Amino acid sequence: MEREPESFGVDPESERPPILPEMPVRPERPADLGSPTPAMKPATARVVITGSLLGFIVLSALLLVCTGFHPLSYFISSGIFVFAALHYIIWGWWLGRMIHEEEAEAQRETDRQ
């Protein structure tokens, strides 16, 4: 009479490593997955990148004119602008996500009632 192991996969009387269950069968890959679709068309990506670069150049030139072509004041103003822009992006992303989570929680609460 063979004794049942006390826990799954472990034989307490054996010096061998634990007995592991069989690996599941891997599903077969579909014959044709098709080509992946790009997130954005290359022409659209070029327009976005070009527009961003032109906007950066225009803003940089405007800031340079506003600072009287003085390099130190230009870099200080640029730093303040970048600091403000990063805060706008980060706080906007974080607060937007928090608001979305609160609305989803409120919706779940109303669905439960």
GROMACS elastic network, one bead per residue, 0.5 to 0.9 nm:
[ bonds ]
;  ai    aj funct       b0    kb
    3     6     6  0.89904   500
    4     7     6  0.86501   500
    4    11     6  0.82610   500
    5     8     6  0.67282   500
    5     9     6  0.75407   500
    5    10     6  0.62093   500
    5    11     6  0.52361   500
    5    12     6  0.68236   500
    5    13     6  0.88093   500
    6     9     6  0.88610   500
    6    10     6  0.72463   500
    6    11     6  0.74274   500
    6    12     6  0.74830   500
    7    10     6  0.57829   500
    7    11     6  0.78562   500
    7    12     6  0.88064   500
    8    11     6  0.83740   500
    8    19     6  0.82003   500
    8    20     6  0.85025   500
    8    21     6  0.89054   500
    9    18     6  0.55875   500
    9    20     6  0.53920   500
    9    21     6  0.70551   500
   10    13     6  0.89993   500
   10    14     6  0.85439   500
   10    17     6  0.80047   500
   10    19     6  0.58511   500
   10    20     6  0.82125   500
   11    14     6  0.55738   500
   11    15     6  0.84611   500
   11    16     6  0.82556   500
   11    17     6  0.85310   500
   11    18     6  0.65556   500
   11    19     6  0.73229   500
   12    15     6  0.81557   500
   12    18     6  0.88811   500
   14    17     6  0.79146   500
   14    18     6  0.85704   500
   15    18     6  0.88811   500
   16    19     6  0.82934   500
   17    20     6  0.88950   500
   20    23     6  0.86471   500
   21    24     6  0.89342   500
   22    25     6  0.89487   500
   23    26     6  0.86611   500
   26    29     6  0.89478   500
   28    31     6  0.88332   500
   29    32     6  0.86006   500
   29    33     6  0.86619   500
   30    33     6  0.64134   500
   32    35     6  0.88771   500
   33    36     6  0.83142   500
   34    37     6  0.89263   500
   37    40     6  0.85365   500
   38    41     6  0.65468   500
   38    42     6  0.85088   500
   40    43     6  0.83253   500
   40    44     6  0.65185   500
   40    45     6  0.63666   500
   41    44     6  0.52485   500
   41    45     6  0.62716   500
   41    46     6  0.87700   500
   42    45     6  0.50025   500
   42    46     6  0.62200   500
   42    47     6  0.86903   500
   43    46     6  0.51550   500
   43    47     6  0.63339   500
   43    48     6  0.87561   500
   44    47     6  0.50822   500
   44    48     6  0.62321   500
   44    49     6  0.86572   500
   45    48     6  0.51234   500
   45    49     6  0.61478   500
   45    50     6  0.84853   500
   46    49     6  0.51482   500
   46    50     6  0.59254   500
   46    51     6  0.83422   500
   47    50     6  0.51471   500
   47    51     6  0.59173   500
   47    52     6  0.84389   500
   48    51     6  0.51425   500
   48    52     6  0.60787   500
   48    53     6  0.86292   500
   49    52     6  0.50867   500
   49    53     6  0.61807   500
   49    54     6  0.85927   500
   50    53     6  0.51555   500
   50    54     6  0.61084   500
   50    55     6  0.84832   500
   51    54     6  0.51164   500
   51    55     6  0.60010   500
   51    56     6  0.85074   500
   52    55     6  0.50640   500
   52    56     6  0.61098   500
   52    57     6  0.86305   500
   53    56     6  0.50363   500
   53    57     6  0.61922   500
   53    58     6  0.86375   500
   54    57     6  0.50589   500
   54    58     6  0.61326   500
   54    59     6  0.85461   500
   55    58     6  0.51268   500
   55    59     6  0.60604   500
   55    60     6  0.83684   500
   56    59     6  0.51795   500
   56    60     6  0.59112   500
   56    61     6  0.84891   500
   57    60     6  0.50253   500
   57    61     6  0.60405   500
   57    62     6  0.85098   500
   58    61     6  0.51415   500
   58    62     6  0.61001   500
   58    63     6  0.85551   500
   59    62     6  0.50559   500
   59    63     6  0.60749   500
   59    64     6  0.84916   500
   60    63     6  0.51162   500
   60    64     6  0.60891   500
   60    65     6  0.86459   500
   60    74     6  0.88617   500
   60    78     6  0.80997   500
   61    65     6  0.61830   500
   61    66     6  0.85853   500
   62    65     6  0.51378   500
   62    66     6  0.61492   500
   62    67     6  0.86777   500
   63    67     6  0.61875   500
   63    68     6  0.87345   500
   63    69     6  0.87689   500
   63    74     6  0.67659   500
   63    77     6  0.75226   500
   63    78     6  0.75998   500
   64    67     6  0.52575   500
   64    68     6  0.64768   500
   64    69     6  0.53111   500
   64    70     6  0.75099   500
   64    71     6  0.80100   500
   64    73     6  0.86279   500
   64    74     6  0.57789   500
   65    68     6  0.52547   500
   65    69     6  0.58016   500
   65    70     6  0.88605   500
   65    74     6  0.88772   500
   66    69     6  0.76275   500
   66    74     6  0.84322   500
   67    70     6  0.60110   500
   67    71     6  0.81513   500
   67    72     6  0.89453   500
   67    73     6  0.59561   500
   67    74     6  0.57405   500
   67    77     6  0.78917   500
   68    71     6  0.87070   500
   68    73     6  0.83183   500
   68    74     6  0.83275   500
   69    73     6  0.82376   500
   69    74     6  0.72178   500
   70    73     6  0.56407   500
   70    74     6  0.61074   500
   70    75     6  0.88608   500
   71    75     6  0.62139   500
   71    76     6  0.86305   500
   72    75     6  0.52879   500
   72    76     6  0.62426   500
   72    77     6  0.85598   500
   73    76     6  0.50586   500
   73    77     6  0.59586   500
   73    78     6  0.83646   500
   74    77     6  0.51747   500
   74    78     6  0.59819   500
   74    79     6  0.85438   500
   75    79     6  0.60485   500
   75    80     6  0.86101   500
   76    79     6  0.50983   500
   76    80     6  0.63330   500
   76    81     6  0.86535   500
   77    80     6  0.51115   500
   77    81     6  0.61217   500
   77    82     6  0.85910   500
   78    82     6  0.60419   500
   78    83     6  0.84478   500
   79    82     6  0.51204   500
   79    83     6  0.60106   500
   79    84     6  0.85227   500
   80    83     6  0.50643   500
   80    84     6  0.61403   500
   80    85     6  0.85498   500
   81    84     6  0.51519   500
   81    85     6  0.60711   500
   81    86     6  0.85997   500
   82    86     6  0.60449   500
   82    87     6  0.85135   500
   83    86     6  0.52860   500
   83    87     6  0.62564   500
   83    88     6  0.86454   500
   84    87     6  0.51517   500
   84    88     6  0.61347   500
   84    89     6  0.86919   500
   85    88     6  0.50025   500
   85    89     6  0.62154   500
   85    90     6  0.86005   500
   86    89     6  0.51014   500
   86    90     6  0.59808   500
   86    91     6  0.82816   500
   87    90     6  0.51474   500
   87    91     6  0.56653   500
   87    92     6  0.78752   500
   88    91     6  0.54835   500
   88    92     6  0.56814   500
   88    93     6  0.83353   500
   89    92     6  0.51604   500
   89    93     6  0.60322   500
   89    94     6  0.85288   500
   90    93     6  0.51745   500
   90    94     6  0.60284   500
   90    95     6  0.83879   500
   91    94     6  0.50478   500
   91    95     6  0.57084   500
   91    96     6  0.79924   500
   92    95     6  0.53399   500
   92    96     6  0.57105   500
   92    97     6  0.83510   500
   93    96     6  0.51774   500
   93    97     6  0.61316   500
   93    98     6  0.86622   500
   94    97     6  0.52044   500
   94    98     6  0.62426   500
   94    99     6  0.86971   500
   95    99     6  0.60591   500
   95   100     6  0.84534   500
   96    99     6  0.51865   500
   96   100     6  0.61380   500
   96   101     6  0.86423   500
   97   100     6  0.50453   500
   97   101     6  0.61722   500
   97   102     6  0.86379   500
   98   101     6  0.50943   500
   98   102     6  0.61617   500
   98   103     6  0.86078   500
   99   102     6  0.50906   500
   99   103     6  0.61449   500
   99   104     6  0.85599   500
  100   103     6  0.51647   500
  100   104     6  0.61521   500
  100   105     6  0.86116   500
  101   104     6  0.50454   500
  101   105     6  0.61072   500
  101   106     6  0.85738   500
  102   105     6  0.50434   500
  102   106     6  0.61133   500
  102   107     6  0.85376   500
  103   106     6  0.50325   500
  103   107     6  0.60917   500
  103   108     6  0.86124   500
  104   107     6  0.50125   500
  104   108     6  0.62003   500
  104   109     6  0.86318   500
  105   108     6  0.50517   500
  105   109     6  0.61994   500
  105   110     6  0.87253   500
  106   109     6  0.50251   500
  106   110     6  0.62898   500
  106   111     6  0.86181   500
  107   110     6  0.51641   500
  107   111     6  0.61435   500
  107   112     6  0.86841   500
  108   112     6  0.62077   500
  108   113     6  0.88525   500
  109   112     6  0.51982   500
  109   113     6  0.65714   500
  110   113     6  0.53029   500
